[in-house]
Amino acid sequence: MFLNNQLFDFIDQTIIFNNQIYSRFFPEQIKNYPMMLQNLIVFFPHELTLFSFPKDPFSAFQFISHLSLVIFLIYLIYKKQSKYIYAILVIIISTRIREIKISPGQLFNCSFYPFIAIASSSLFLILFNTKNKIIRFFYCSLIVFSFIFSAKSLSPIIDQSLRPGYNYHVFWSNRQRLGEEIASLTTPDEKILIYPYDSDLYYFSNRLPFDKFIYWYPWINRNSNYRQQRLNALSDNPPKLIYYSNMSYRDNPTEYSSYFPQLLSEYRQIFFECEATNYWLLDNPSKPFPPGFSFACPLPISHN
């Protein structure tokens, strides 16, 4: 990272940008506090929730995992294992650094998965670090119950995942279709812009972005340096195709269009079977349009 001159960009984006700019824009924000303060405000209520009596299988799994981590930490303090204590504290900090996005007890809360996965491993660590047969039996039982609770909670997801083609047809088939259409409208060496986000379309189209930003959110637009970089790229090396998605932000349908009001001024909208698409092309296509695509809907033939 240092040799590639990316260290300062990394520090700027992960520390300075996240704390000074992003923390005042993301949907879960508390007033206008910095990110660190917001995390501390919700940390203790979350801990209280995790230690509350479980009300369903998934909260029971979280309760057992979290309590085991605390017990294991107390065990290390008792044994004066300082290097392991520091390691666990680093793990806790690194996995709870976005505490404001965590919702304990919710199954579909990806921000909490890293912490709860590592916390659950403390069950095995306690088991391997004790020779007392009663304690070992107790923790073996907890491990079994944890697997039962987690399997019960995840059973709908597991059932869906075992259906042939389910995940592809529900989540990816439409994205792959859009990517294939973008690829059919451009050549491999032509750069594109997916605006404002939907950055997975770069992958599905096998086309590179025209600048270093693969998505564009309000907090990115707030950074004058980032904004100037994009404006320079649009001027010096405009993308051949723009996939312009009509997204809204906080119920404001014109938020993203207001950032670059002249973005599509030099582009022509593409139609598919007389219906407008989200594809906008600069100048004429570099290769013939695929069947059904055109710059305008052909006029009906008159029989007069």
C-alpha positions in Angstrom: 0.0 0.0 0.0 2.8 2.4 0.9 4.8 1.5 -2.2 1.8 2.1 -4.4 1.2 5.6 -2.9 -2.1 4.5 -1.5 -1.4 4.9 2.2 -2.4 8.5 2.4 -5.6 7.9 0.4 -6.4 5.0 2.7 -6.0 7.2 5.8 -8.0 10.0 4.2 -10.9 7.7 3.3 -11.0 5.3 6.3 -10.3 7.8 9.2 -10.7 11.4 8.2 -13.5 11.0 5.7 -15.5 8.5 7.8 -15.4 10.7 10.9 -15.7 14.2 9.5 -18.0 13.8 6.5 -19.7 10.4 6.3 -20.9 10.4 9.9 -23.1 13.4 9.2 -24.9 11.8 6.2 -25.6 8.2 6.7 -29.2 7.3 7.4 -28.7 6.1 11.0 -27.0 9.3 12.2 -27.7 10.7 15.6 -28.1 14.5 15.4 -24.8 15.9 13.9 -22.4 14.0 16.2 -19.1 12.6 14.9 -19.1 8.9 14.2 -17.1 7.9 17.3 -19.5 9.6 19.6 -22.5 8.1 17.8 -21.1 4.6 18.2 -20.6 5.2 22.0 -24.1 6.4 22.4 -25.6 3.2 21.0 -23.0 0.8 22.3 -24.3 0.4 25.9 -28.0 0.0 24.9 -26.9 -2.6 22.4 -25.0 -4.4 25.2 -28.1 -4.3 27.4 -30.1 -5.9 24.5 -27.6 -8.6 24.1 -27.7 -9.5 27.8 -31.5 -9.4 27.9 -33.5 -12.6 28.1 -33.7 -14.2 24.6 -37.1 -14.0 23.0 -36.4 -16.2 19.9 -33.8 -18.7 18.6 -31.5 -16.1 17.0 -31.4 -13.8 20.0 -30.7 -16.9 22.1 -27.7 -17.7 19.9 -26.5 -14.1 20.2 -27.0 -14.2 24.0 -24.9 -17.4 24.4 -22.1 -16.2 22.0 -21.8 -12.8 23.6 -21.9 -14.1 27.2 -19.2 -16.6 26.3 -17.0 -13.9 25.0 -17.3 -11.9 28.1 -16.7 -15.0 30.3 -13.6 -15.8 28.2 -12.3 -12.3 28.6 -12.8 -12.5 32.4 -10.9 -15.8 32.3 -8.0 -14.2 30.5 -7.9 -11.3 32.9 -7.9 -13.8 35.8 -5.0 -15.7 34.2 -3.2 -12.4 33.4 -2.9 -13.3 29.7 -2.3 -9.7 28.6 -1.4 -10.4 25.0 -4.7 -12.3 24.4 -6.6 -9.7 26.2 -5.3 -7.0 23.9 -6.1 -9.3 20.9 -9.7 -9.7 22.0 -10.1 -6.0 22.7 -8.8 -5.2 19.2 -11.3 -7.7 17.7 -14.1 -6.1 19.6 -13.2 -2.6 18.5 -12.7 -3.6 14.9 -15.9 -5.6 14.6 -18.0 -2.9 16.4 -16.4 0.1 14.8 -19.8 0.7 12.9 -21.9 0.2 16.1 -24.4 2.7 14.8 -25.4 0.3 12.0 -25.8 -2.7 14.3 -29.3 -4.0 15.3 -28.9 -6.8 17.9 -31.5 -9.5 17.6 -32.2 -8.9 13.9 -31.3 -11.8 11.7 -30.6 -9.8 8.5 -28.1 -7.4 10.0 -24.8 -8.0 8.2 -22.9 -5.4 10.3 -23.2 -7.6 13.4 -22.2 -10.9 11.7 -18.4 -10.5 12.1 -18.6 -9.8 15.8 -21.1 -12.6 16.6 -19.2 -15.1 14.5 -15.9 -14.4 16.5 -17.8 -14.3 19.8 -19.3 -17.7 19.2 -15.7 -19.1 18.8 -15.1 -18.3 22.5 -17.3 -21.2 23.3 -14.7 -23.5 21.9 -11.8 -21.5 23.4 -13.3 -21.9 26.9 -13.9 -25.6 26.2 -10.3 -26.2 25.2 -8.9 -24.2 28.1 -10.6 -26.0 31.0 -10.1 -29.5 32.3 -13.0 -29.6 34.6 -15.4 -32.2 33.3 -18.5 -30.5 34.5 -17.6 -27.2 32.9 -16.6 -29.0 29.7 -20.0 -30.8 29.6 -21.8 -27.6 30.2 -20.0 -25.8 27.4 -20.4 -28.8 25.1 -24.1 -28.5 25.7 -24.1 -24.8 25.0 -22.3 -25.4 21.7 -25.0 -28.0 20.7 -27.8 -25.5 21.7 -26.0 -22.7 19.8 -25.9 -24.8 16.6 -29.6 -25.7 17.1 -30.6 -22.1 17.6 -28.6 -20.8 14.7 -29.9 -23.6 12.4 -33.4 -22.9 13.4 -33.0 -19.2 12.8 -31.3 -19.7 9.4 -33.6 -22.5 8.2 -35.6 -20.2 5.8 -32.4 -19.0 4.2 -31.0 -22.5 4.0 -34.2 -23.9 2.4 -34.2 -21.1 -0.2 -30.5 -21.6 -1.0 -31.0 -25.3 -1.6 -33.6 -24.6 -4.3 -32.0 -25.0 -7.7 -31.3 -21.6 -9.2 -33.2 -19.7 -6.5 -30.4 -17.3 -5.6 -29.5 -16.6 -9.2 -33.1 -15.9 -10.4 -34.0 -13.8 -7.4 -30.8 -11.8 -6.9 -28.6 -11.9 -10.0 -30.4 -12.8 -13.2 -31.6 -9.3 -13.8 -28.2 -7.8 -12.9 -26.5 -10.2 -15.4 -29.0 -9.2 -18.1 -28.3 -5.5 -17.6 -24.5 -6.2 -17.7 -24.9 -8.1 -20.9 -26.8 -5.3 -22.5 -24.2 -2.7 -21.4 -21.5 -5.0 -22.9 -23.5 -5.3 -26.2 -23.6 -1.5 -26.5 -19.9 -0.9 -25.9 -16.6 -2.3 -26.9 -14.2 -3.9 -24.3 -11.8 -1.0 -24.3 -14.5 1.7 -23.7 -15.1 3.0 -20.2 -18.5 3.5 -18.7 -20.2 5.2 -15.8 -22.8 3.7 -13.5 -24.6 6.5 -11.8 -25.2 7.0 -8.9 -24.4 3.4 -7.6 -25.3 -0.1 -8.8 -21.6 -0.7 -9.0 -22.0 -4.5 -9.5 -22.9 -3.7 -13.2 -19.2 -3.0 -13.8 -18.6 -6.6 -13.0 -21.5 -8.0 -14.9 -20.7 -5.9 -18.0 -17.0 -6.6 -17.8 -16.4 -2.9 -18.4 -14.1 -0.6 -16.4 -15.3 2.7 -14.8 -14.0 5.9 -16.4 -12.7 7.2 -13.0 -11.8 5.8 -9.6 -15.2 6.2 -8.1 -17.4 3.1 -8.6 -20.4 4.7 -6.8 -21.5 8.2 -5.8 -23.3 9.1 -2.6 -24.2 12.4 -1.0 -21.3 12.1 1.4 -18.9 11.6 -1.5 -20.3 14.6 -3.3 -19.7 16.7 -0.1 -15.9 16.2 -0.5 -14.8 19.0 -2.8 -11.6 17.2 -3.8 -13.5 14.0 -4.9 -16.1 16.1 -6.8 -13.3 18.0 -8.7 -11.7 14.7 -9.6 -14.9 13.5 -11.1 -15.5 16.8 -13.0 -12.0 16.6 -14.4 -12.5 13.1 -15.5 -15.9 13.9 -17.2 -14.2 16.7 -19.0 -10.9 15.0 -20.0 -12.0 11.4 -20.5 -15.8 11.1 -20.6 -17.3 7.6 -20.5 -18.7 6.1 -23.7 -21.9 5.0 -21.9 -23.7 6.1 -18.8 -26.1 3.9 -17.0 -28.3 6.6 -15.3 -30.5 5.2 -12.6 -33.3 7.4 -11.3 -32.5 7.0 -7.6 -33.8 9.2 -4.8 -32.2 10.0 -1.4 -34.3 10.5 1.7 -37.4 10.8 -0.4 -35.8 13.5 -2.6 -36.0 12.3 -6.2 -33.8 15.0 -7.6 -30.9 14.7 -5.1 -28.5 12.8 -7.3 -29.5 14.7 -10.5 -28.6 18.0 -8.8 -25.0 17.0 -8.3 -24.2 16.9 -12.0 -27.0 18.7 -13.8 -25.2 18.7 -17.2 -24.1 15.0 -16.9 -26.3 13.9 -19.8 -26.2 17.0 -22.0 -23.8 15.5 -24.5 -25.4 12.0 -24.5 -28.3 10.4 -26.4 -30.8 8.1 -24.7 -31.1 4.6 -26.0 -34.5 2.9 -26.6 -35.4 -0.7 -26.6 -38.4 -1.6 -28.6 -39.6 2.0 -28.4 -39.3 2.1 -24.6 -36.7 4.4 -23.0 -33.9 2.7 -21.1 -31.3 3.9 -18.6 -28.6 3.8 -21.2 -27.1 7.0 -22.5 -24.5 6.9 -25.2 -21.8 9.5 -26.2 -21.8 10.1 -30.0 -22.6 7.2 -32.2 -22.1 3.6 -31.2 -18.8 2.0 -31.9 -20.5 -1.1 -33.2 -24.0 -1.8 -34.6 -26.9 -1.8 -32.1 -28.1 -5.2 -31.0 -31.7 -6.1 -32.2 -34.3 -3.9 -30.6 -32.0 -1.1 -29.5 -32.1 2.3 -31.2 -31.7 6.0 -30.6 -35.3 6.7 -31.3 -38.5 4.9 -31.8 -39.1 4.4 -35.6 -42.0 6.2 -37.0 -45.0 4.1 -38.0 -45.3 3.5 -41.7 -48.1 5.5 -43.3 -50.5 3.7 -45.7 -51.9 6.9 -47.1 
